[in-house]
């Protein structure tokens, strides 16, 4: 859970948590209506294709480059890009580059 008190202005990347063995996750805000989190990827890491029932997800690339994974296709991503994955649409993220990747994830309603 986040230790941030809201409302407050932050730079999301400063709250990224990286792990050498798997994608890092950190929560910036959580309520019963919304979850705001960060997914942090070392080079070569990915969040495999998955879908959410009853929940929409927005990915916004904070830093780095990688791929948005969708069923049957991949879309190149870079800082500033956004992808909406409506309920039931399989999605994921892969960092294929040499640099770290930080992606903001918004989920509504919150899990």
Secondary structure, 3 states (H helix, E strand, C coil): CCCCCCCCCCCHHHHCCCCCCCCEEEEEEECCCCEEEEEEECCCCEEEEECCCCCEEEEEEEECEEEEEECCEEEEEECCCEEEECCCCCEEEECCCCCCEEEEEEEECCC
